Amino acid sequence: MAAVAPFVAVLVLAMLAAALRGSDAALALLMIGFVAAAMLLARNLRLLVEWARQPVGTPPPQGEGLWGTVFAEIGERLQRECDVKEKLSAELARFQHAAQAMPDGVLYLDEDDAIEWMNPMAEQHFGLDRRKDLRSPLPNLVRQPEFAAYLASRDYSEPLVLHALRRRDGTLQVLVIPFAGKQRMVLSRDVSQLERLENVRRDFVANVSHEMRTPLTVVGGFLETLIDGLDDFSREDVIHFLT
């Protein structure tokens, strides 16, 4: 309120002057009041503009009267926003640092499937180069129709298995997780070793089953022959033969 006090005082004087000396003196005082108020407004607006051009975190200027309160409130709000941004930036940096060390590949895609960020393992899995592939659509770099169809389907309830990707052999398991609206995170895991172990397991089971089935067939045939001929032998002969 102190900022408008001079203007109000001038108006009061103008009214008194009008009552005592006539309207000309009152009009003159009124004009002086308007000029003083305009100068005060211009000065504080200039302070506001100069402050806005300073780096973030610069203390607010010392405004006069109500303007001082306005500057202080704006400064406090800006400081709170800066603190929130710094906290979010620190959290993002910690997350990216952790993602860098993950054994799985991690990519961030925007709503147009362009790569916003990737960790080194994702570069290795998909044969990418962060220096030139950032901001490029991932389907243009991983030219497998089933992968492009998987991204476009928006149905990520089951992971996708990819074989023989560009510049590498092997098998990848890919899972897409939507987040933050239309953005997506692509997780990749090399399952080549697991696939080879599964093949070895299947071969082993098949071989064992075959080896077990062969002697069992022989034994079964022997027992059938034996049973068919039991009627021709006495009980004592059968016991003697089996023992």
ABEGO torsion letter per residue (X at the ends): XAAAAAAAAAAAAAAAAAAAAEAAAAAAAAAAAAAAAAAAAAAAAAAAAAAAABBBGBBBBBBBEAAAAAAAAAAAAAAAAAAAAAAAAAAAAAAAAAAAABABBBBBBBAAGBBABBBAAAAAAAGBBAAAABGBBAAAABBBAAAAAAAAAGBAABBBBBBGBBGBBEBBBBBBBBBGEABBBBBBBBAAAAAAAAAAAAAAAAAAAAAAAAAAAAAAAAAAAAAAAAAABBAAAAAAAAX
